[in-house]
């Protein structure tokens, strides 16, 4: 994952290193030029001493000792007057005043020729490599510390960039602290100029999301409530028609089934509108999962009995933290799906209790089951396996979508598995251990 801080530090250190290198290079060249000038001045001073020393010397003298890498000569015309022991017998440079470079004794030398009056000339020479070594040692002593301080500069840049990015971290922390249902605008006092547009755009997005969610809730709730009244009226009219049409009329039966499907869809829309985080999490309290499952199965028992289906409940008391109304909807949806997809005379089992110390709800049936390839898709809204398989099963495909939403709000996990009854599907919901109240 890319890091703004790391990228900024890398770019700043690279820029600082480049600038330092160019500055060190220019400083090196300028310092070397100044060092050369100082050494030339020293050579000039040596020549002046030589002039004073050799003014009265007679021809042909050679002085022993001397400084390594430094030679001198005094000439009277083409005749040597005085020279150092290391100096060659021939002139080291031309009989012409000024600085030059010359080669002798296998080295390159920096030479200076001065006139001593008449035909007398003084020559001094210094080895160029000695001069450069001395100049470089002086210059590098001032340049190397600059390079050695680069790691310190990189650390300082890292700290300063981190300090500069503190407002961005604070904004990120404020966003992370917001609850999942908190769509209120960010409240950042006196933000930096660079973050003002980010905060403004984020607040605009939050406002649009809040408005969209509010519209969705209002639409589902209002639509479902508005549909309840005409559905109830249609049920009354169909009940009145039963005395006016022949007994066992298929048309009346289809009409009743259609009204029941519509009623079921409306109730599911209402359930979907009620499954909002801000409404559910505020109502969490200690709930006995087994007692709740017992109550829901008792309420739905007549529907299973009408299809001659066997419905049994197993388990033991299992306390947990949750919203009892939403958990009842979850159990009801799972049982309703099992009833619809299990053939007449089939078997449905419910387990509500502890498994491995975790509150667990399992609803298994002996129906046709769901292929493994489609088990993830059944949690999508309006997706129905029976509709694709051509089965005549009523429903809108919202039951498992609502179930998964309730499961997520409780921090639980839902899994679809093969039924232990030999055929069919088992829906297993495992609630978190942190939800258990001991």
Order of alpha helices (4+ residues) and beta strands (2+ residues): alpha-beta-beta-beta-beta-beta-beta-alpha-alpha-alpha-alpha-alpha-alpha-beta-alpha-beta-beta-alpha-beta-beta-alpha-alpha-beta-beta
